[in-house]
Amino acid sequence: MAKEILYRSSIIERKDNIDEEARTIELSFSSEAPVERVFGNEVLEHSADAVDLHRVNDGAPLLLEHDREKQIGVIERAWIDEDDIDPERLKARRSGNPAKHHTVAEIMPHVPHNEPIDKNVLRINANKAGIALNKINPLIDEAVENGLLYVHLISRPGTNPLKQLARYPQELQRDLHDSHDLHA
């Protein structure tokens, strides 16, 4: 029997936590308020020992309605505020609007920190976040020119090398793989 996924939802009521110019919002993303479930009241624990924010603080996506196909931004920072009623807080940057001028900073959250990404996958992810497809390639080229992204060439037998993009030079990727090689 498949387990049912349970969700919580909330409404953002304050406007003082929105920075229109920086396109950021600070909000609570979890609450200790009891929620009635079929098995009784559910209360989430928010102590520092009970919560691991490392993944969320590594550029996690901000999703609309828990839908992985609707990324609307990226988490810039998450933390526990012991003095708040809803202690788990985050600051998120909203993704772009296709009609506006985009910057390299808007595509960087879609590049993993620890592994290369296929250029087409990066294009798809940035497009889902609201950057028009015709705007993405020039932003990628600018990021490479400015040393924010590096092209990795992956050898393939009998064909041209696969081109991927990463936040670090390919030489470092080899070092990372060599240090984790279990067969060496």
LUMRO-529062 format. One record per residue: residue in one letter; x, y, z of N, C-alpha, C in turn. Coordinates in pm, whole numbers, always signed. Layout:
# residues N
> A | X | Y | Z | X | Y | Z | X | Y | Z
...
//
This chain:
# residues 184
> M | +85 | -118 | +0 | +0 | +0 | +0 | +89 | +124 | +0
> A | +66 | +214 | -95 | +146 | +336 | -105 | +111 | +432 | +8
> K | +214 | +497 | +59 | +192 | +595 | +165 | +142 | +726 | +105
> E | +48 | +788 | +171 | -5 | +916 | +127 | +88 | +1027 | +174
> I | +118 | +1121 | +86 | +200 | +1235 | +124 | +108 | +1339 | +187
> L | +146 | +1387 | +305 | +67 | +1487 | +375 | +133 | +1624 | +358
> Y | +53 | +1728 | +336 | +104 | +1862 | +312 | +47 | +1959 | +415
> R | +119 | +2066 | +436 | +70 | +2181 | +512 | +73 | +2300 | +418
> S | -11 | +2397 | +443 | -9 | +2518 | +361 | -30 | +2639 | +449
> S | +8 | +2755 | +396 | -11 | +2880 | +471 | -25 | +2995 | +373
> I | -70 | +3106 | +425 | -87 | +3228 | +347 | +9 | +3331 | +401
> I | +82 | +3400 | +311 | +173 | +3508 | +351 | +90 | +3634 | +363
> E | +81 | +3688 | +484 | -7 | +3801 | +508 | +67 | +3934 | +518
> R | +195 | +3934 | +558 | +267 | +4059 | +578 | +339 | +4101 | +451
> K | +348 | +4230 | +428 | +421 | +4282 | +313 | +559 | +4333 | +352
> D | +587 | +4348 | +483 | +714 | +4405 | +527 | +831 | +4308 | +509
> N | +804 | +4185 | +474 | +910 | +4086 | +456 | +942 | +4063 | +309
> I | +890 | +4149 | +220 | +912 | +4136 | +77 | +1000 | +4252 | +31
> D | +1108 | +4220 | -40 | +1196 | +4321 | -99 | +1177 | +4314 | -250
> E | +1093 | +4403 | -302 | +1059 | +4401 | -445 | +1182 | +4418 | -534
> E | +1271 | +4511 | -496 | +1389 | +4539 | -579 | +1483 | +4419 | -585
> A | +1509 | +4357 | -471 | +1598 | +4241 | -467 | +1526 | +4113 | -507
> R | +1392 | +4121 | -518 | +1308 | +4006 | -554 | +1319 | +3894 | -453
> T | +1324 | +3932 | -323 | +1334 | +3832 | -218 | +1216 | +3843 | -122
> I | +1192 | +3733 | -52 | +1090 | +3730 | +51 | +1145 | +3648 | +167
> E | +1115 | +3694 | +287 | +1152 | +3619 | +407 | +1022 | +3569 | +469
> L | +1018 | +3439 | +498 | +895 | +3384 | +551 | +921 | +3260 | +635
> S | +820 | +3220 | +708 | +826 | +3096 | +784 | +785 | +2984 | +690
> F | +861 | +2875 | +690 | +826 | +2764 | +602 | +783 | +2641 | +680
> S | +771 | +2655 | +811 | +725 | +2544 | +892 | +670 | +2601 | +1022
> S | +585 | +2524 | +1087 | +519 | +2574 | +1208 | +509 | +2463 | +1311
> E | +509 | +2503 | +1436 | +486 | +2409 | +1545 | +337 | +2400 | +1580
> A | +255 | +2472 | +1506 | +111 | +2468 | +1530 | +57 | +2328 | +1499
> P | -28 | +2274 | +1586 | -83 | +2141 | +1559 | -173 | +2141 | +1436
> V | -163 | +2034 | +1359 | -247 | +2016 | +1240 | -321 | +1883 | +1258
> E | -454 | +1887 | +1243 | -533 | +1766 | +1263 | -516 | +1673 | +1143
> R | -481 | +1548 | +1175 | -465 | +1442 | +1076 | -558 | +1328 | +1113
> V | -572 | +1228 | +1027 | -658 | +1115 | +1056 | -609 | +1037 | +1177
> F | -480 | +1043 | +1207 | -421 | +971 | +1319 | -413 | +1056 | +1445
> G | -464 | +1179 | +1441 | -457 | +1270 | +1555 | -387 | +1399 | +1517
> N | -349 | +1480 | +1615 | -281 | +1605 | +1588 | -133 | +1580 | +1559
> E | -83 | +1646 | +1454 | +57 | +1637 | +1418 | +123 | +1769 | +1461
> V | +234 | +1759 | +1534 | +311 | +1876 | +1575 | +455 | +1850 | +1533
> L | +511 | +1940 | +1455 | +649 | +1926 | +1409 | +745 | +1984 | +1512
> E | +855 | +1914 | +1534 | +957 | +1963 | +1627 | +1056 | +2051 | +1550
> H | +1098 | +2163 | +1614 | +1185 | +2258 | +1546 | +1312 | +2289 | +1623
> S | +1356 | +2201 | +1710 | +1482 | +2226 | +1781 | +1598 | +2207 | +1683
> A | +1712 | +2265 | +1716 | +1829 | +2253 | +1629 | +1869 | +2108 | +1609
> D | +1847 | +2023 | +1708 | +1881 | +1881 | +1696 | +1784 | +1805 | +1605
> A | +1664 | +1856 | +1588 | +1561 | +1784 | +1511 | +1557 | +1825 | +1364
> V | +1627 | +1932 | +1329 | +1616 | +1988 | +1194 | +1754 | +1996 | +1129
> D | +1766 | +1945 | +1007 | +1890 | +1954 | +930 | +1862 | +2043 | +809
> L | +1921 | +2162 | +808 | +1894 | +2259 | +701 | +2004 | +2262 | +595
> H | +2099 | +2167 | +599 | +2209 | +2171 | +504 | +2163 | +2165 | +359
> R | +2072 | +2075 | +326 | +2025 | +2063 | +188 | +1951 | +2189 | +142
> V | +1868 | +2240 | +230 | +1792 | +2360 | +195 | +1886 | +2479 | +175
> N | +1994 | +2484 | +251 | +2090 | +2594 | +241 | +2190 | +2575 | +128
> D | +2173 | +2474 | +47 | +2262 | +2449 | -66 | +2191 | +2481 | -198
> G | +2111 | +2589 | -196 | +2043 | +2631 | -318 | +1920 | +2551 | -353
> A | +1844 | +2511 | -253 | +1722 | +2432 | -276 | +1621 | +2513 | -357
> P | +1540 | +2447 | -439 | +1439 | +2518 | -517 | +1321 | +2561 | -430
> L | +1261 | +2672 | -466 | +1135 | +2716 | -405 | +1025 | +2673 | -501
> L | +939 | +2583 | -454 | +836 | +2524 | -540 | +700 | +2585 | -514
> L | +620 | +2595 | -617 | +482 | +2638 | -605 | +397 | +2514 | -580
> E | +323 | +2514 | -469 | +230 | +2406 | -435 | +297 | +2268 | -430
> H | +422 | +2262 | -383 | +497 | +2135 | -371 | +519 | +2065 | -504
> D | +499 | +2133 | -616 | +510 | +2073 | -748 | +651 | +2092 | -803
> R | +725 | +1982 | -822 | +864 | +1990 | -870 | +873 | +2049 | -1010
> E | +765 | +2053 | -1084 | +764 | +2111 | -1217 | +740 | +2262 | -1215
> K | +715 | +2318 | -1095 | +683 | +2461 | -1083 | +781 | +2530 | -989
> Q | +908 | +2537 | -1031 | +1007 | +2608 | -951 | +991 | +2757 | -975
> I | +965 | +2832 | -867 | +941 | +2976 | -880 | +1054 | +3059 | -821
> G | +1155 | +2993 | -766 | +1267 | +3066 | -708 | +1367 | +2970 | -647
> V | +1456 | +3026 | -568 | +1559 | +2946 | -503 | +1577 | +2995 | -359
> I | +1603 | +2903 | -267 | +1624 | +2939 | -127 | +1764 | +2997 | -113
> E | +1774 | +3117 | -62 | +1904 | +3178 | -38 | +1960 | +3139 | +99
> R | +1870 | +3128 | +198 | +1915 | +3098 | +334 | +1797 | +3046 | +414
> A | +1822 | +2946 | +499 | +1719 | +2895 | +590 | +1780 | +2887 | +729
> W | +1701 | +2913 | +832 | +1751 | +2911 | +968 | +1637 | +2888 | +1066
> I | +1674 | +2859 | +1191 | +1575 | +2843 | +1298 | +1580 | +2969 | +1383
> D | +1464 | +3031 | +1400 | +1450 | +3151 | +1482 | +1377 | +3110 | +1609
> E | +1453 | +3088 | +1716 | +1396 | +3038 | +1841 | +1292 | +3133 | +1902
> D | +1300 | +3263 | +1867 | +1209 | +3361 | +1926 | +1079 | +3376 | +1849
> D | +1066 | +3308 | +1736 | +948 | +3324 | +1652 | +844 | +3217 | +1684
> I | +718 | +3250 | +1660 | +609 | +3152 | +1678 | +626 | +3038 | +1578
> D | +660 | +3071 | +1455 | +689 | +2974 | +1351 | +840 | +2977 | +1328
> P | +917 | +2890 | +1396 | +1061 | +2908 | +1406 | +1144 | +2881 | +1281
> E | +1098 | +2797 | +1188 | +1181 | +2771 | +1070 | +1155 | +2880 | +967
> R | +1261 | +2956 | +938 | +1250 | +3072 | +850 | +1337 | +3050 | +727
> L | +1302 | +3118 | +618 | +1386 | +3115 | +501 | +1376 | +3246 | +425
> K | +1479 | +3272 | +346 | +1480 | +3385 | +255 | +1495 | +3327 | +116
> A | +1403 | +3362 | +27 | +1402 | +3306 | -108 | +1405 | +3418 | -210
> R | +1469 | +3390 | -324 | +1472 | +3483 | -437 | +1379 | +3430 | -544
> R | +1290 | +3517 | -589 | +1192 | +3481 | -692 | +1261 | +3471 | -827
> S | +1219 | +3375 | -907 | +1274 | +3358 | -1041 | +1226 | +3469 | -1132
> G | +1287 | +3474 | -1249 | +1265 | +3585 | -1341 | +1134 | +3586 | -1416
> N | +1113 | +3695 | -1484 | +999 | +3716 | -1570 | +1053 | +3724 | -1713
> P | +999 | +3647 | -1808 | +1056 | +3644 | -1943 | +1064 | +3781 | -2010
> A | +985 | +3876 | -1970 | +984 | +4006 | -2034 | +1092 | +4099 | -1979
> K | +1156 | +4063 | -1870 | +1255 | +4153 | -1811 | +1396 | +4114 | -1849
> H | +1490 | +4203 | -1819 | +1631 | +4175 | -1843 | +1680 | +4078 | -1735
> H | +1743 | +3971 | -1777 | +1790 | +3869 | -1683 | +1939 | +3883 | -1662
> T | +1987 | +3829 | -1551 | +2129 | +3833 | -1518 | +2182 | +3691 | -1498
> V | +2313 | +3678 | -1501 | +2378 | +3549 | -1478 | +2338 | +3496 | -1341
> A | +2322 | +3584 | -1244 | +2286 | +3541 | -1108 | +2156 | +3461 | -1106
> E | +2069 | +3481 | -1203 | +1942 | +3409 | -1206 | +1955 | +3265 | -1258
> I | +2062 | +3235 | -1333 | +2078 | +3097 | -1378 | +2166 | +3016 | -1282
> M | +2248 | +3084 | -1204 | +2343 | +3013 | -1117 | +2275 | +2922 | -1014
> P | +2159 | +2957 | -957 | +2095 | +2864 | -864 | +2055 | +2730 | -926
> H | +2051 | +2723 | -1057 | +2011 | +2601 | -1125 | +2132 | +2512 | -1158
> V | +2252 | +2557 | -1121 | +2374 | +2479 | -1143 | +2412 | +2413 | -1011
> P | +2421 | +2281 | -1007 | +2459 | +2213 | -883 | +2597 | +2260 | -834
> H | +2617 | +2256 | -704 | +2745 | +2297 | -646 | +2851 | +2189 | -658
> N | +2811 | +2063 | -666 | +2909 | +1955 | -652 | +2920 | +1863 | -773
> E | +2856 | +1895 | -885 | +2868 | +1809 | -1003 | +2833 | +1890 | -1128
> P | +2884 | +1847 | -1244 | +2850 | +1915 | -1369 | +2704 | +1890 | -1407
> I | +2651 | +1977 | -1492 | +2514 | +1964 | -1540 | +2516 | +1979 | -1692
> D | +2436 | +1900 | -1759 | +2422 | +1910 | -1903 | +2362 | +2047 | -1937
> K | +2414 | +2111 | -2039 | +2367 | +2244 | -2077 | +2217 | +2244 | -2106
> N | +2167 | +2140 | -2172 | +2024 | +2135 | -2203 | +1940 | +2122 | -2077
> V | +1988 | +2046 | -1979 | +1916 | +2033 | -1852 | +1913 | +2170 | -1781
> L | +2027 | +2239 | -1783 | +2031 | +2374 | -1724 | +1933 | +2467 | -1794
> R | +1927 | +2460 | -1926 | +1834 | +2543 | -2002 | +1689 | +2514 | -1963
> I | +1656 | +2385 | -1951 | +1519 | +2346 | -1913 | +1485 | +2396 | -1773
> N | +1577 | +2377 | -1678 | +1552 | +2420 | -1540 | +1537 | +2572 | -1530
> A | +1622 | +2646 | -1599 | +1613 | +2792 | -1596 | +1484 | +2839 | -1662
> N | +1443 | +2771 | -1769 | +1318 | +2807 | -1836 | +1198 | +2781 | -1747
> K | +1198 | +2668 | -1675 | +1089 | +2639 | -1582 | +1079 | +2744 | -1473
> A | +1193 | +2807 | -1441 | +1196 | +2910 | -1338 | +1156 | +3047 | -1393
> G | +1124 | +3054 | -1523 | +1071 | +3178 | -1578 | +1164 | +3256 | -1668
> I | +1281 | +3202 | -1702 | +1372 | +3272 | -1793 | +1344 | +3220 | -1933
> A | +1319 | +3313 | -2024 | +1287 | +3274 | -2162 | +1405 | +3199 | -2225
> L | +1375 | +3094 | -2303 | +1479 | +3011 | -2364 | +1579 | +3093 | -2445
> N | +1531 | +3194 | -2518 | +1622 | +3273 | -2600 | +1714 | +3363 | -2518
> K | +1692 | +3373 | -2388 | +1776 | +3455 | -2300 | +1881 | +3371 | -2227
> I | +1862 | +3238 | -2225 | +1947 | +3153 | -2140 | +2086 | +3133 | -2198
> N | +2100 | +3102 | -2327 | +2232 | +3078 | -2385 | +2326 | +3196 | -2368
> P | +2282 | +3320 | -2395 | +2374 | +3433 | -2372 | +2416 | +3445 | -2224
> L | +2327 | +3410 | -2132 | +2362 | +3416 | -1990 | +2465 | +3308 | -1955
> I | +2449 | +3189 | -2014 | +2546 | +3082 | -1992 | +2682 | +3123 | -2048
> D | +2683 | +3178 | -2170 | +2808 | +3223 | -2231 | +2876 | +3330 | -2145
> E | +2797 | +3422 | -2092 | +2851 | +3527 | -2004 | +2910 | +3466 | -1877
> A | +2842 | +3367 | -1820 | +2892 | +3302 | -1698 | +3025 | +3232 | -1725
> V | +3039 | +3168 | -1842 | +3165 | +3101 | -1878 | +3275 | +3206 | -1899
> E | +3243 | +3314 | -1972 | +3341 | +3420 | -1997 | +3391 | +3483 | -1868
> N | +3303 | +3495 | -1768 | +3340 | +3559 | -1641 | +3394 | +3461 | -1537
> G | +3414 | +3335 | -1575 | +3472 | +3237 | -1484 | +3377 | +3189 | -1375
> L | +3247 | +3207 | -1394 | +3150 | +3158 | -1297 | +3109 | +3014 | -1329
> L | +3118 | +2977 | -1457 | +3091 | +2841 | -1502 | +3209 | +2794 | -1587
> Y | +3231 | +2664 | -1585 | +3339 | +2603 | -1663 | +3281 | +2493 | -1750
> V | +3334 | +2480 | -1872 | +3290 | +2375 | -1964 | +3372 | +2250 | -1932
> H | +3303 | +2138 | -1914 | +3366 | +2008 | -1892 | +3340 | +1924 | -2017
> L | +3444 | +1864 | -2070 | +3431 | +1775 | -2186 | +3442 | +1631 | -2137
> I | +3336 | +1555 | -2158 | +3331 | +1416 | -2115 | +3350 | +1328 | -2238
> S | +3458 | +1249 | -2241 | +3489 | +1163 | -2355 | +3382 | +1056 | -2372
> R | +3347 | +1033 | -2499 | +3253 | +926 | -2534 | +3312 | +850 | -2652
> P | +3314 | +719 | -2648 | +3374 | +643 | -2759 | +3295 | +661 | -2888
> G | +3369 | +687 | -2997 | +3309 | +692 | -3129 | +3230 | +816 | -3162
> T | +3236 | +918 | -3079 | +3159 | +1040 | -3107 | +3227 | +1160 | -3041
> N | +3170 | +1276 | -3060 | +3225 | +1397 | -2999 | +3206 | +1394 | -2847
> P | +3293 | +1465 | -2776 | +3277 | +1468 | -2629 | +3147 | +1538 | -2588
> L | +3092 | +1493 | -2477 | +2974 | +1555 | -2419 | +3017 | +1682 | -2345
> K | +2946 | +1792 | -2368 | +2979 | +1918 | -2301 | +2883 | +1937 | -2184
> Q | +2942 | +1959 | -2067 | +2864 | +1989 | -1948 | +2919 | +2117 | -1885
> L | +2843 | +2173 | -1792 | +2883 | +2295 | -1723 | +2894 | +2268 | -1574
> A | +2991 | +2335 | -1510 | +3010 | +2318 | -1366 | +3059 | +2449 | -1306
> R | +3052 | +2457 | -1175 | +3098 | +2576 | -1102 | +3248 | +2576 | -1078
> Y | +3319 | +2472 | -1121 | +3462 | +2458 | -1094 | +3529 | +2399 | -1219
> P | +3660 | +2421 | -1233 | +3731 | +2368 | -1351 | +3729 | +2215 | -1356
> Q | +3740 | +2162 | -1476 | +3734 | +2018 | -1496 | +3846 | +1946 | -1422
> E | +3963 | +2010 | -1408 | +4075 | +1947 | -1337 | +4034 | +1914 | -1194
> L | +3959 | +1999 | -1131 | +3912 | +1975 | -995 | +3814 | +1858 | -993
> Q | +3732 | +1845 | -1096 | +3638 | +1732 | -1104 | +3715 | +1600 | -1104
> R | +3823 | +1595 | -1182 | +3904 | +1473 | -1184 | +3958 | +1444 | -1044
> D | +4007 | +1547 | -975 | +4059 | +1530 | -839 | +3950 | +1478 | -746
> L | +3829 | +1531 | -760 | +3719 | +1487 | -675 | +3687 | +1340 | -702
> H | +3681 | +1302 | -830 | +3652 | +1163 | -863 | +3765 | +1070 | -817
> D | +3891 | +1112 | -837 | +4004 | +1029 | -798 | +4005 | +1005 | -647
> S | +3970 | +1107 | -568 | +3973 | +1092 | -422 | +3859 | +1006 | -371
> H | +3756 | +984 | -454 | +3643 | +903 | -412 | +3635 | +771 | -488
> D | +3740 | +737 | -561 | +3739 | +614 | -641 | +3755 | +493 | -552
> L | +3652 | +411 | -544 | +3653 | +294 | -456 | +3736 | +180 | -513
> H | +3766 | +185 | -645 | +3838 | +75 | -709 | +3987 | +102 | -718
> A | +4033 | +215 | -669 | +4177 | +250 | -680 | +4260 | +171 | -581
//
